[in-house]
Amino acid sequence: MAELTLSDHNHNLKYNLIHEFSWGFGVTFHTLYAIVPLFLKQLGAPDSVIVATAGLFSIVIAVPTLFTAAAVRNIKNIKKAVIAAHAPILIISFLMGFTFSFLDSEITKTAWKIYFFYFIIYAFSIGIIVPIWADFLNQSTIKKERGKFFGLGFAFNSLGSFIGGIALSYLLSLELPFPKNFGVGFFLLFISLTIGTILFLPFKINSISNAKKHKSVKSFIYEAQAIILKHKNFQKYILSRVFFSLYLPGMGLYAAYCQDKFNFDFSEVGIFTILNVIAAGFASYLSGWLGDNFGHKSSMLLSYFGHLIAVILAIFASNMVWVYGIFIAIGIGQGAFLPSAMNLVYDFAGERDTKTYLALIDTLLAPFIFLFITVIGKLVQSGLYQTSFYIIAIGLSISILILHFSVKDPKLIDKTSFHLDGFSS
C-alpha cells in the first residue's frame, strides 16, 4: 500500500480498540498488583518472592528486548513478525490454565514453584513482543494522531479489564476449589490473548516506513552506544525512570500487606480490579489528551504522581476504604504510564530506531530494579513494611523532581537545539 493515510490510521484504530479490549479482559485474570501476589501467597510462596514479582517481571522483560531489537530490525513483514512474537505467551498462558485447572489440591503447597516458573516465562515472552509491537504500531499509525491512538486504545483496555473484573469477582465467589478457580481464569487469559493476536491481521502497514536499508549488528551496537553516551536529555529521562522504578516492589507488596492487615476475602480482588481499571481508563484518555496538547512529559508526570499517592495511602491505611484508594491510585499510575511512555519513546527516537530506544530503557533499568526488589524484599522479611513504603515514597518524589525540572519534553524541544550528531542536549 501507499503511505499511511488518516483513513488507514482510523481503520487500524478500530481494530486496535478491539485488540486492547481483548487484552484488557484477559490480563484481568493475571494482574501484577493483585492476582499474581495473592495467588503466590495462597500457594505458600515466601514473602520475599511475592514482593519481588513486579520487579522481576520488568527485569525478565528486559532480558530479550535488546536481542530482539537487534534481530528484527531488518524484518520486512512486521505484521507476520508481531503475530509470530505472540506465540510464546499464548503457549505459556495455555499451560498455566491447564496446570492449575487440573492440579491436585493436595500438592498446592509446593506448586508456587511451578507457577513462578510459568510467571518468569510469561514475562520473558512479553520481552520478545514489546520491541516488535512498538515498531508495528509505529508503522500502522500517523505521528500526530498517536497520543489519541494510545489514549483511546488503553482506555478500551481498561474497559475490557472492567468487565473482566466483574467476571473475576464472580469466578472467585464460585465454589470452585483452589487453585482450579485461578486456573479457569488463566484459560480465559489464553482465549483473550489469542483473539487479540488474531486482530492484528486486518491492520494496514506503512510500506514506505517498512522499506529500510539492511542494518548490521555492528551498526546496532554503534547506535546504542551513541544513544547512551550522547543523548543527554534521554539520559536524564532514564535517571528519573531509575527512581520511578521503586514503585515496582510496591506493586507486589500492597495486596499481600493489606490482606494480612485487614484479612479481606479473595473475592475483593474483583472490586480492586474494577476500581483500578475505571481509574486507569480515565487516566489513559487524559494522558493521551495531555500528551497531544502539552507534551508527553506532562502525562508521564500524571503516572508518577499516581504511584506516589498509592504508597502514601498504604502508609496511612486504616481500613478498607484506604485499600480501595490504593488500587484507584495504582490505576491512575498504570493508565497514564503506557500512553506516555510509548509516545516518549517515539519522540526521543525521532527518525532513529524506536526498538533500540525501547530496548535500552528496559536494559538500563534492570540492574536498578534488581537492587530495589532485593533491598525491599529483605526489609519485608524483617517485617519493616512501613520503612519499605517510606523508601518507595522518597524514590518516587525524587523521580518527579528530576522529570519535571531536568528533562525537556522531546516533543516540544525546538529543532535548532539539536547538535550535528542528531541528539538533543
HULIN-V592670 format. One record per pair of residues at least 4 apart in sequence whose C-alpha atoms are under 7 Angstrom apart, sorted by sequence separation. I is the first residue (numbers start at 1). J is the second residue. D is the distance in whole Angstrom. If there is no record, write none. Layout:
i;j;d
I;J;D
I;J;D
This chain:
i;j;d
4;8;6
5;9;6
6;10;6
7;11;6
8;12;6
9;13;6
10;14;6
11;15;7
12;16;6
13;17;6
14;18;7
15;19;6
16;20;6
17;21;6
18;22;6
19;23;6
20;24;6
21;25;6
22;26;6
23;27;6
24;28;6
27;31;6
31;35;5
32;36;5
33;37;7
34;38;6
35;39;6
36;40;6
37;41;6
38;42;6
39;43;6
40;44;6
41;45;5
45;49;7
46;50;7
47;51;6
48;52;6
49;53;6
52;56;6
53;57;6
54;58;7
55;59;6
56;60;6
57;61;6
58;62;6
59;63;7
61;65;7
64;68;6
65;69;6
66;70;6
67;71;6
68;72;6
69;73;6
77;81;6
78;82;6
79;83;6
80;84;6
81;85;6
82;86;7
86;90;6
87;91;6
88;92;6
89;93;6
90;94;6
91;95;6
92;96;6
93;97;6
94;98;6
95;99;6
96;100;6
97;101;6
98;102;6
99;103;6
107;111;6
111;115;6
112;116;6
113;117;6
114;118;6
115;119;6
116;120;6
117;121;6
118;122;6
119;123;6
120;124;6
121;125;6
122;126;7
123;127;6
124;128;7
125;129;6
126;130;6
129;133;6
130;134;6
131;135;6
132;136;6
133;137;6
134;138;6
135;139;6
136;140;6
137;141;6
142;146;6
145;149;6
146;150;6
147;151;6
148;152;6
149;153;6
150;154;6
151;155;6
152;156;6
153;157;6
154;158;6
155;159;6
156;160;6
157;161;6
158;162;6
159;163;6
160;164;6
161;165;6
162;166;7
163;167;6
164;168;6
165;169;6
166;170;6
167;171;6
168;172;6
169;173;6
170;174;7
176;180;6
177;181;6
179;183;6
180;184;6
181;185;7
182;186;6
183;187;6
184;188;6
185;189;6
186;190;6
187;191;6
188;192;6
189;193;6
190;194;6
191;195;6
192;196;6
193;197;6
194;198;6
195;199;6
206;210;6
207;211;6
215;219;6
216;220;6
217;221;6
218;222;6
219;223;6
220;224;6
221;225;6
222;226;6
223;227;6
224;228;6
225;229;6
226;230;6
227;231;5
231;235;6
232;236;7
233;237;6
234;238;6
235;239;6
236;240;6
237;241;6
238;242;6
239;243;7
240;244;6
241;245;6
247;251;7
248;252;7
249;253;6
250;254;6
253;257;6
254;258;6
255;259;6
256;260;6
257;261;6
258;262;6
259;263;5
264;268;7
268;272;6
269;273;6
270;274;6
271;275;6
272;276;6
273;277;6
274;278;6
275;279;6
276;280;6
277;281;6
278;282;7
279;283;6
280;284;6
281;285;6
282;286;6
283;287;6
284;288;6
285;289;6
286;290;6
287;291;6
288;292;6
289;293;6
290;294;5
291;295;4
294;298;7
296;300;6
297;301;6
298;302;7
299;303;7
300;304;6
301;305;6
302;306;6
303;307;7
304;308;6
305;309;6
306;310;6
307;311;7
308;312;6
309;313;6
310;314;6
311;315;6
312;316;7
313;317;6
318;322;7
319;323;7
320;324;6
321;325;6
322;326;6
323;327;7
324;328;6
325;329;6
326;330;6
327;331;6
328;332;6
329;333;6
330;334;6
331;335;6
332;336;6
333;337;6
334;338;7
336;340;6
337;341;6
338;342;6
339;343;6
340;344;6
341;345;6
342;346;7
343;347;6
344;348;6
345;349;6
346;350;6
349;353;6
353;357;7
354;358;6
355;359;6
356;360;6
357;361;6
358;362;7
359;363;6
360;364;6
361;365;6
362;366;6
365;369;6
366;370;6
367;371;6
368;372;6
369;373;6
370;374;6
371;375;6
372;376;6
373;377;6
374;378;6
375;379;6
376;380;6
377;381;6
378;382;6
379;383;6
380;384;5
384;388;6
385;389;6
386;390;6
387;391;6
388;392;6
389;393;6
390;394;6
391;395;6
392;396;6
393;397;6
394;398;6
395;399;6
396;400;6
397;401;6
398;402;6
399;403;6
400;404;6
401;405;6
402;406;5
403;407;5
409;413;6
413;417;7
418;422;6
419;423;6
4;9;7
30;35;5
31;36;6
32;37;7
40;45;5
45;50;7
141;146;6
176;181;5
259;264;6
290;295;7
291;296;4
317;322;5
349;354;6
379;384;5
380;385;6
402;407;7
408;413;7
418;423;6
419;424;6
29;35;7
30;36;6
290;296;7
317;323;7
379;385;7
418;424;5
228;235;7
291;298;7
417;424;6
418;425;7
290;298;7
291;299;6
346;354;6
349;357;7
172;181;6
290;299;6
313;322;6
345;354;7
379;388;6
40;50;7
171;181;7
287;299;5
313;325;7
314;326;7
345;357;6
376;388;6
37;50;5
313;326;6
345;358;6
310;326;5
310;329;5
309;329;6
310;330;6
32;54;6
96;118;7
307;329;6
306;329;5
307;330;6
306;330;6
92;118;7
306;332;5
307;333;5
306;333;4
303;332;6
304;333;6
92;122;6
303;333;4
302;333;7
303;334;7
89;122;6
303;336;5
302;336;6
303;337;5
89;125;5
300;336;6
88;125;6
299;336;6
300;337;6
300;340;5
299;340;6
300;341;7
85;128;6
86;129;6
85;129;5
296;340;5
82;129;7
296;343;7
296;344;6
279;328;6
283;332;5
287;336;5
291;340;7
82;132;6
82;133;6
276;327;5
280;331;4
284;335;4
288;339;6
272;324;6
275;327;7
276;328;5
279;331;5
280;332;5
283;335;5
284;336;5
287;339;7
275;328;6
279;332;5
283;336;5
287;340;7
82;136;7
276;330;7
277;331;6
280;334;6
281;335;6
272;327;6
276;331;4
280;335;4
284;339;7
79;136;7
78;136;6
60;120;7
64;124;7
68;128;6
247;307;6
61;123;5
65;127;5
69;131;6
348;410;6
60;123;6
61;124;5
64;127;6
65;128;6
68;131;7
347;410;6
60;124;5
63;127;7
64;128;6
140;204;6
347;411;6
43;108;6
44;109;6
61;126;6
62;127;6
140;205;5
43;109;5
57;123;5
61;127;4
65;131;6
139;205;6
140;206;6
45;112;6
139;206;5
43;111;6
44;112;7
43;112;5
139;209;6
315;386;6
40;112;6
105;178;7
105;179;7
315;389;6
101;179;7
102;180;7
311;389;6
100;179;6
101;180;4
100;180;6
312;393;7
100;182;7
101;183;4
311;393;6
100;183;4
101;184;6
98;183;7
308;393;6
97;183;4
96;183;7
97;184;6
308;396;6
97;186;4
96;186;6
97;187;5
304;396;7
93;186;6
94;187;6
173;267;6
172;267;5
93;189;7
94;190;5
304;400;6
93;190;5
169;267;5
301;400;7
90;190;6
169;269;7
169;270;4
168;270;5
169;271;7
90;193;7
90;194;7
166;270;6
165;270;5
165;271;7
165;273;5
166;274;7
165;274;5
86;197;7
162;273;7
162;274;5
297;409;5
296;409;7
83;197;6
234;348;7
295;409;6
162;277;6
161;277;6
162;278;7
295;411;6
295;412;6
159;277;7
158;277;5
158;278;7
158;280;6
159;281;7
158;281;5
238;361;7
242;365;6
245;369;6
249;373;6
155;281;4
242;368;7
246;372;6
154;281;7
155;282;7
249;376;7
12;140;7
155;284;5
154;284;6
155;285;6
9;140;7
9;141;5
224;356;7
9;142;6
20;153;6
24;157;4
28;161;5
151;284;5
152;285;6
20;154;7
23;157;7
24;158;6
76;210;6
151;285;4
21;156;5
25;160;4
13;149;6
17;153;5
20;156;6
21;157;4
24;160;5
25;161;4
28;164;6
151;287;7
16;153;6
20;157;5
24;161;5
28;165;6
151;288;4
21;159;7
22;160;6
25;163;7
26;164;7
150;288;7
17;156;6
21;160;4
25;164;5
29;168;7
74;214;6
148;288;5
74;215;6
147;288;5
148;289;7
147;289;7
147;291;6
147;292;5
247;392;6
246;392;5
70;217;6
246;395;6
70;220;6
246;396;7
244;395;7
243;395;5
244;396;5
243;396;6
243;398;7
244;399;5
29;185;5
243;399;5
29;186;6
241;399;7
240;399;4
29;189;6
26;188;6
27;189;6
240;402;5
26;189;4
240;403;6
26;192;5
237;403;6
25;192;7
26;193;6
23;192;6
22;192;5
23;193;6
236;406;7
237;407;6
22;193;7
236;407;6
22;195;7
23;196;6
22;196;5
233;407;6
233;408;7
19;196;4
19;199;6
15;199;6
151;339;6
150;339;5
12;203;5
233;424;6
12;204;7
147;339;7
231;423;5
232;424;7
233;425;6
55;248;5
230;423;7
231;424;6
232;425;5
54;248;5
55;249;6
231;425;7
54;249;6
8;204;6
147;343;7
52;249;6
54;251;6
51;249;6
54;252;6
53;252;6
52;252;6
4;205;7
51;252;4
4;206;5
50;252;6
51;253;5
3;206;5
2;206;7
3;207;6
1;206;7
2;207;6
3;208;6
1;207;6
37;252;6
38;255;7
33;251;5
37;255;7
38;256;6
32;251;7
33;252;6
37;256;6
135;354;7
32;252;7
135;355;6
34;255;6
134;355;7
33;255;7
131;355;5
131;358;7
131;359;7
34;269;6
69;355;5
69;356;6
69;359;7
66;359;5
65;359;5
66;360;7
62;359;7
62;362;5
62;363;5
62;366;7
59;366;5
59;369;7
55;369;6
55;370;7
55;373;6
52;373;5
52;377;7
51;377;6
48;377;5
48;378;7
48;380;7
48;381;6
47;381;7
